[in-house]
Amino acid sequence: MRRGRFRTAGAALAAALLTGCAQFAGPAQHPAAGEPAQGGDRGQNLPPVVDHVRTTDRVVFLTFEDSAERDPRLAALIRERRLPVTLFLTDTVAGPAYGHFARLRSVGASLQNHTLDHRSLRGLPHAGQRAEICGQQTKLTARFGVRPHLFRPPYGTYDTTTLRAAAGCGITAVVLWRASLEADGALTYTRGEHRLHPGDIVTVAPDDPSGRDLSDRTARLLEAIEEQGLRVGRLEDYL
C-alpha cells in the first residue's frame, strides 16, 4: 500500500451525539491537496492542515464528529462492516458515551481529538487553545490508553495559534475535509471538482430533523463510493 506522506512545516504554517457539531460551518480556509497550509512561525514544527491525502490508492476517508454513536443503526453498520472511520470527539458531548466508543474502536473506528468543549478556537489566546486541545488529549489518553495524533478544530476554523497549540499537545496533523455529506444526503465540496477523488477526506454532518437518517445517508454514501471503484481507507494509515 502506498501511503500519503506529509512533512511538518518548520518555518511554515501548515482533520449521533446530536449536539456535537450542530452548526456545520465548514473550514475558513482550504489547503491545497495534501499540502501544509502556508504561513510562518519560525523555529517550531507545526502540523500540516489537510483536507485530502496524496495517494494512488483508490480510497476515501470517512470522518464523523461526536454524533456517530447516538444512531444505533450507524453503530451497527460500523461494527458489521468493520468500517475504519475516524471519530473526532469532544469531551463534553461524547464523554457520557465513551464506553460505546471503546466498543466501536475495537471493531476498527479511530478516536481522535475535537477539543474539550467545542469552542471556536480562532482568535483565542494560546493558553485557552492549548487547554482545549491538550485537555482532550489527556482525557482520551486516560480513557482509551492511546494518545490521539489527529485533530479537527470545531467548525473547521483555526489560526496560527491553533497550530502552535496543537503541536505542543502532540498533534501531527490538523484534519479538515474536501467533501461533506449533508443532512439531506447531498455531497458538497469545499473546492475543486464536484466528485470524489482518491484521497478525499469526507465529513458526515450530524442528523437534522428535516434531513435523512444518519445511518441511511452513510449507507447510501458507501454505495456511491463502491460504484466509483473506491473504498473506505483508514486515515491513520496515511497521516
C-alpha positions as CSV (number, residue, x, y, z in Angstrom):
1,M,0.0,0.0,0.0
2,R,1.3,3.4,-0.9
3,R,0.7,5.9,1.9
4,G,0.5,9.6,1.7
5,R,3.5,11.4,3.2
6,F,3.3,14.8,4.9
7,R,6.1,17.0,6.1
8,T,5.6,19.2,9.1
9,A,6.5,22.8,8.3
10,G,9.4,24.1,10.2
11,A,9.3,27.7,9.2
12,A,5.9,27.3,7.6
13,L,2.3,27.1,8.9
14,A,0.9,24.2,8.0
15,A,-8.7,16.6,10.2
16,A,-25.0,10.8,16.6
17,L,-24.4,12.8,19.9
18,L,-26.8,15.2,18.3
19,T,-25.5,18.4,19.9
20,G,-21.9,17.7,18.9
21,C,-21.5,19.9,15.8
22,A,-24.9,21.4,15.5
23,Q,-23.6,24.2,13.3
24,F,-21.6,22.7,10.5
25,A,-19.8,25.8,9.4
26,G,-17.1,24.4,7.1
27,P,-13.4,25.4,7.0
28,A,-12.5,29.0,6.9
29,Q,-9.6,28.3,4.6
30,H,-8.6,25.3,2.5
31,P,-5.1,23.9,2.0
32,A,-4.0,22.5,-1.3
33,A,-4.4,18.7,-1.5
34,G,-2.1,17.1,0.9
35,E,0.0,20.2,1.5
36,P,0.6,22.2,4.7
37,A,-1.3,25.5,5.0
38,Q,1.2,28.3,4.4
39,G,2.1,31.0,6.9
40,G,5.0,31.3,9.3
41,D,6.2,30.5,12.8
42,R,9.9,30.4,12.9
43,G,11.6,27.7,14.9
44,Q,8.6,25.4,15.6
45,N,7.5,22.3,13.7
46,L,3.8,22.8,13.1
47,P,1.3,20.2,11.9
48,P,0.1,20.3,8.3
49,V,-3.6,21.2,7.7
50,V,-5.1,18.7,5.2
51,D,-8.4,18.0,3.5
52,H,-7.1,15.4,1.1
53,V,-4.3,12.8,1.1
54,R,-2.0,12.4,-1.8
55,T,-2.2,8.7,-2.7
56,T,-2.6,6.5,-5.7
57,D,-4.7,4.1,-3.6
58,R,-8.4,4.2,-4.5
59,V,-9.5,5.1,-1.0
60,V,-11.5,7.9,0.6
61,F,-11.7,8.6,4.3
62,L,-14.9,8.9,6.3
63,T,-14.9,11.1,9.4
64,F,-17.6,11.9,12.0
65,E,-17.8,14.4,14.8
66,D,-19.1,13.3,18.1
67,S,-22.6,12.3,16.9
68,A,-21.9,9.0,15.2
69,E,-22.8,6.7,18.0
70,R,-26.2,8.1,19.0
71,D,-27.7,6.4,16.0
72,P,-27.7,2.7,16.9
73,R,-28.1,1.7,13.3
74,L,-25.0,3.6,12.3
75,A,-23.1,2.0,15.2
76,A,-24.2,-1.4,13.9
77,L,-23.1,-0.5,10.3
78,I,-19.7,0.4,11.6
79,R,-19.4,-2.9,13.5
80,E,-20.8,-5.2,10.9
81,R,-18.7,-3.8,8.0
82,R,-15.8,-3.0,10.3
83,L,-15.6,0.4,8.7
84,P,-12.3,2.2,9.5
85,V,-14.0,5.5,10.2
86,T,-12.4,8.4,12.2
87,L,-14.4,9.9,15.0
88,F,-13.4,13.3,16.3
89,L,-14.6,13.5,19.9
90,T,-15.5,16.5,22.1
91,D,-15.4,15.5,25.8
92,T,-18.4,17.4,27.0
93,V,-20.5,16.0,24.2
94,A,-19.1,12.5,23.7
95,G,-17.9,11.8,27.3
96,P,-21.1,10.1,28.5
97,A,-20.8,7.6,25.7
98,Y,-17.1,6.8,25.9
99,G,-17.9,3.2,26.8
100,H,-19.7,2.8,23.5
101,F,-16.9,4.5,21.6
102,A,-14.5,2.0,23.1
103,R,-16.6,-0.8,21.5
104,L,-16.5,1.0,18.1
105,R,-12.8,1.4,18.4
106,S,-12.5,-2.4,19.0
107,V,-14.0,-3.0,15.5
108,G,-12.0,-0.5,13.6
109,A,-13.1,3.0,14.4
110,S,-10.3,5.5,15.3
111,L,-10.9,8.1,18.1
112,Q,-9.3,11.5,17.7
113,N,-9.3,15.0,19.2
114,H,-12.1,17.6,18.7
115,T,-11.4,19.7,21.9
116,L,-12.8,19.6,25.4
117,D,-15.8,21.9,25.0
118,H,-16.3,22.5,21.2
119,R,-15.3,26.2,21.4
120,S,-14.4,28.0,18.2
121,L,-10.6,28.3,18.6
122,R,-9.7,31.0,16.1
123,G,-8.8,34.2,17.9
124,L,-8.5,32.7,21.4
125,P,-5.2,33.2,23.3
126,H,-2.6,30.4,23.2
127,A,-3.3,29.3,26.8
128,G,-7.0,28.8,26.0
129,Q,-6.4,26.9,22.8
130,R,-3.8,24.7,24.5
131,A,-6.2,23.9,27.3
132,E,-8.9,22.8,24.9
133,I,-6.6,20.6,22.8
134,C,-4.2,19.2,25.5
135,G,-7.1,18.8,27.9
136,Q,-8.9,16.5,25.4
137,Q,-5.6,14.7,24.7
138,T,-5.4,13.9,28.4
139,K,-9.0,12.7,28.6
140,L,-8.8,10.4,25.6
141,T,-5.4,9.0,26.6
142,A,-6.7,8.2,30.1
143,R,-9.9,6.6,28.8
144,F,-8.6,4.6,25.9
145,G,-4.9,4.2,26.5
146,V,-3.8,5.7,23.2
147,R,-2.8,9.3,22.7
148,P,-4.5,10.8,19.6
149,H,-2.3,12.4,16.9
150,L,-5.0,13.9,14.7
151,F,-7.1,17.0,15.5
152,R,-10.1,18.6,13.9
153,P,-10.8,22.2,15.1
154,P,-14.5,22.9,15.9
155,Y,-16.3,24.3,12.9
156,G,-13.1,23.8,10.8
157,T,-11.8,27.2,11.9
158,Y,-8.2,27.8,13.2
159,D,-5.3,30.2,13.2
160,T,-1.6,30.2,13.7
161,T,-2.1,29.9,17.4
162,T,-4.2,26.8,16.9
163,L,-1.4,25.1,15.1
164,R,1.2,26.1,17.7
165,A,-1.0,24.8,20.5
166,A,-1.8,21.6,18.6
167,A,1.9,21.0,18.0
168,G,2.6,21.4,21.7
169,C,-0.1,18.9,22.5
170,G,1.4,16.2,20.3
171,I,-0.8,16.6,17.2
172,T,0.8,15.7,13.9
173,A,-2.0,16.7,11.5
174,V,-5.0,19.0,11.6
175,V,-7.7,17.4,9.5
176,L,-10.4,19.3,7.6
177,W,-12.4,17.9,4.7
178,R,-12.9,18.3,0.9
179,A,-16.3,16.8,0.8
180,S,-19.3,16.9,3.2
181,L,-22.2,14.6,3.3
182,E,-25.0,16.9,4.3
183,A,-28.2,16.2,6.3
184,D,-30.2,16.0,3.2
185,G,-27.9,13.3,1.7
186,A,-26.2,15.6,-0.8
187,L,-22.4,15.7,-1.1
188,T,-21.0,19.2,-1.2
189,Y,-17.4,20.2,-1.9
190,T,-15.1,22.9,-0.4
191,R,-13.1,23.2,-3.6
192,G,-12.2,21.5,-6.9
193,E,-14.2,19.1,-9.0
194,H,-17.6,18.1,-7.6
195,R,-16.9,14.4,-7.4
196,L,-14.9,12.1,-5.1
197,H,-11.3,11.5,-5.9
198,P,-8.9,9.0,-4.3
199,G,-7.5,10.5,-1.1
200,D,-10.5,12.8,-0.3
201,I,-11.4,13.3,3.3
202,V,-15.2,13.3,3.7
203,T,-17.0,14.5,6.8
204,V,-20.5,13.4,7.6
205,A,-22.8,16.1,9.0
206,P,-24.9,15.2,12.1
207,D,-28.6,14.5,11.8
208,D,-31.1,17.3,11.2
209,P,-34.8,16.8,12.0
210,S,-35.7,17.8,8.4
211,G,-32.9,15.6,6.8
212,R,-32.3,11.9,6.2
213,D,-31.3,9.4,8.9
214,L,-27.6,9.4,9.6
215,S,-27.2,5.6,9.0
216,D,-29.3,5.8,5.8
217,R,-27.1,8.6,4.5
218,T,-24.0,6.8,5.3
219,A,-25.2,3.5,3.7
220,R,-26.1,5.4,0.5
221,L,-22.7,7.1,0.5
222,L,-20.9,3.7,0.9
223,E,-22.9,2.5,-2.2
224,A,-21.8,5.6,-4.2
225,I,-18.2,5.1,-3.1
226,E,-18.2,1.5,-4.2
227,E,-19.9,2.4,-7.5
228,Q,-16.9,4.7,-8.3
229,G,-14.4,1.8,-7.6
230,L,-13.4,3.4,-4.3
231,R,-13.3,2.0,-0.8
232,V,-13.1,3.5,2.7
233,G,-9.5,3.6,3.9
234,R,-8.1,4.1,7.4
235,L,-7.0,7.7,7.6
236,E,-4.4,7.0,10.4
237,D,-2.6,4.7,8.0
238,Y,-1.9,7.7,5.7
239,L,-1.3,10.5,8.2
